[in-house]
Amino acid sequence: MVEPRLATVLNVNDDDASRYLVSRLLSLAGYNVLEAATGMGALLMAQQHRPDVVILDVKLPDISGYEVCERLRANPQTAAMAVLHTSATFVTSDKKVRGLDGGADAYLTQPFEGAELIATVKSLLRLRHAEQVARNRANELAEMDRRKDEFLAMLGHELRNPLAAIMTAIGILERRPTSDDKEARMRGIIQRQTNHLARLVDDLLDVSRITRDKVELRPGNVDLVPLLRQVLQIAQPMADSRGLGLDVSLPSGPLWLRADATRLEQVFTNLLDNAIKYTDAGGVHLHVELEGVGGSAQAVVRVKDSGIGIPPEVLPHIFELFAQADTSLERSRGGLGIGLTLVRKLIQLHGGEVTARSNGPGHGSEFVVKLPLDPTMGESAPARDAVDLRRGRRVLVVEDNSDARQAMRDLLELWGHQVAVAPDGLQGVALAVAQPPELALVDIGLPGLDGYRVAQTLRAQVGNHIRLVAMTGYGSPEGRDQALRAGFDRHLVKPVKPDELNRLLSEL
């Protein structure tokens, strides 16, 4: 059995007799005792020996005990030491208050009983031990949190790579005409389930950022109406597959706001997905209207369903992390219980609010989102060109996942592009230098030469004429910023939907 370490006490007093008496009492009580007669000597001893407790007389010949205590607290290496002020001169309550406010843990006036001194030291040691245990636990939790974030980032990367290949492949199949109804249904199933898996991965990674308040918006001028139409294109097949009606009411004019379009798509996709998932019969209603005028104008989006409803005891907690409306053992509705937490956080970051209503089980649910509008944005917002500007280009795809690489090549060639492919960064650079493409789609997690170094090398050897697009399974804001610094023009998170890639090719 390992013997516990004896506590060390630094006894600081310029009076030889008083210092001897205190040191003697501490030694008899079983403590290791160090001594100092000046404030500067105390600071030096504390720095060198790191005592557990400092018994510090206030009146010292060079600097006061108050200043010694303040310096101990200011130094990270000595800040955690317990400090006990003692004094035979400064005994009034205001002096004690000054000492305690200055960082001391306790204050004894002389003369004091030996038992009182030892009891106070024991109390301070217990406090210091508890603080150390808490500090160690906090450090362990911080390290566990860091490792969890690293694991989630790697998990997202590993999941997104196969999803990217599947999503690209189904994009190719969708563009092939077929008269086989069964095949069309199978394609729809693959597409819906792949989109669902992609959303689960995004939610899983976003929850880590939300718990650490690291969700980042990239706002721009956004018209809410076409954004919702785009979300509805995804929701309609899901509703059709469940035999549900999808009733939509959108305003005829634009609803301009300053927002992150990707995050708002995430919000309303989540709400519609939930409404469809939790509805067995009837339908889902999406109603959008404008409320207020001028600076108080806001868009109000209502998503209402005729589904299973929300029990009264669950409703107040529905936006909390891991809350579930479906608590049955079979978990037939699926989901991670984090989607609505993301919805609330993202809406709050946009300066809006979201509320949930339900009359109880079997009576459906309604979610109401309110987002502030800025009427002046409609004047300066750029008009969207409806013409498809995509044309045949020389495209280089650098991707180490063979399925994703082949699927991307087939899709781009189907669109009329000349495509070269490389399985790693070194071959990608060699191809680009030998015959520079107009556009390069580069995976970040490449073997040998990663995507960041590929971009830097191409910028140095080929110049700025080539357009570089990063494709990665790592979706953190830090990764996006690093990609842009390396020389990429755009940063896409896998799986990249064919329509998203189509828009990108039209813009670059």
Salt bridges, closest charged atoms under 4 A:
ASP16 OD1 - ARG19 NH2 2.92
GLU35 OE1 - ARG19 NE 3.30
ASP52 OD1 - ARG5 NH2 2.77
ASP52 OD1 - ARG128 NH1 2.94
GLU67 OE2 - ARG71 NH2 2.72
ASP105 OD2 - ARG73 NH2 2.82
GLU140 OE1 - ARG137 NH1 3.43
GLU143 OE2 - ARG146 NH2 2.40
GLU143 OE2 - ARG147 NE 2.97
ASP145 OD1 - LYS148 NZ 2.90
ASP149 OD1 - LYS148 NZ 3.84
ASP149 OD2 - ARG212 NE 3.11
GLU150 OE2 - ARG146 NH1 2.45
GLU158 OE2 - HIS157 ND1 3.32
GLU183 OE2 - ARG187 NH2 2.63
ASP202 OD1 - ARG160 NH2 2.49
ASP206 OD1 - ARG209 NH1 2.54
ASP206 OD2 - ARG263 NH1 2.74
ASP213 OD1 - LYS345 NZ 3.19
GLU216 OE2 - ARG218 NH2 2.95
ASP247 OD2 - HIS285 ND1 3.21
ASP273 OD1 - ARG199 NH2 3.33
ASP280 OD1 - ARG242 NH2 2.97
ASP280 OD2 - ARG333 NH2 2.88
GLU289 OE1 - HIS287 NE2 3.58
GLU289 OE2 - ARG302 NH2 3.40
GLU291 OE2 - ARG302 NH2 3.88
GLU320 OE2 - HIS317 ND1 2.95
GLU366 OE2 - ARG302 NH1 3.98
GLU366 OE1 - ARG357 NH1 3.69
ASP388 OD2 - ARG390 NH2 3.80
GLU399 OE1 - LYS494 NZ 2.72
GLU413 OE2 - ARG409 NE 3.30
GLU438 OE1 - ARG391 NH2 3.14
GLU438 OE2 - ARG394 NH1 3.89
ASP443 OD1 - LYS494 NZ 3.07
ASP481 OD1 - ARG218 NH2 3.16
ASP481 OD1 - ARG480 NH1 3.85
ASP489 OD2 - ARG459 NH2 2.90
ASP489 OD1 - ARG467 NH1 3.73
ASP499 OD1 - ARG175 NH2 3.62
GLU507 OE1 - ARG490 NH1 3.02
